[in-house]
Amino acid sequence: MLPQKTAKLNDYTACAGPYCEPWRTALGVLIVAAVYAGGGYLLVMLAIKLAESVQLGAGYAMVFELATSSSKRAVLIALFSAVLMLPGLWLVLRFLHHRSLWSVLAPTGRIHWRNYTRAVLFILVFAGVTSIPVLLNAEFTRQLTLSQWLPWLAPALLLIFLQTATEELVFRGYLMQQLAARFHSRWVWWVLPAALFGAVHYNTLTYGDNAWLVVFSAFLTGLIFGDITARSGDLSIALGLHFANNLTVILLLGVPGQLSSLSLFLQKLNIRDVDVMRAEILASTGIMLAIYLVYLLVMRARR
């Protein structure tokens, strides 16, 4: 049931074969991280400077907003900051691995939009069904009216698309391709990218003592997305799943303090409460693993 190096995965990773030396991949990761960190620093400084130019002292308020994502504009800036990995990835692929950015998507270099759309619809339906108990038990509050929400919808959708696509291109695309082209062991090309994906979600400022629970949940999500990518031979399904998941939690039914300023509704949860969040994360993880098991059984039956 665990992912194997199938013909589809070999086709997907073939473009990485000529330049898959470990030193290239390690250097590539460092360059992407450096461009992301440097770009993020400049973005934050620019936001603070612009706020201060509008009103004296507003720069200090902007620091707090960005640190806690406590405003609509701070959420958009946080989403855009993730996209800053993309220029670094392009540089690495172009000059270190001598291939195009599009080669990370699929052997065809294009998104399979039918699979992408199906993945989006699946998550939206799944989120709707699993949200019913929350809505029926009134475990939510209305945060924004439609008139407050709609003006932010278009830029938020665009940035969520770019943010999720960038993360998939880096972790399930570039990193998994490079490692799978060089190493046979699934513990390297499947588990390592998922572990790094989980690690970048570590945030004690937001989650407090729950930070490691969030890392664990992101790690499992990375394993599932990685397996789906390996079995399908391209990024389309993982791209759709990631986009719809983030759309749901950022724009529809959010958790207070978790990029939630653009959410129409908020769950009545304390994101820093260990007992409550442990139960919440374990429950959602259990549901996610159950659906993943069904997916594996369906894929096995189709062979």
Beta strands, then each sheet from edge to edge (+ up, - down):
strand 1: 140-142
strand 2: 253-254
strand 3: 265-267
sheet 1: 1+ 3- 2-
end
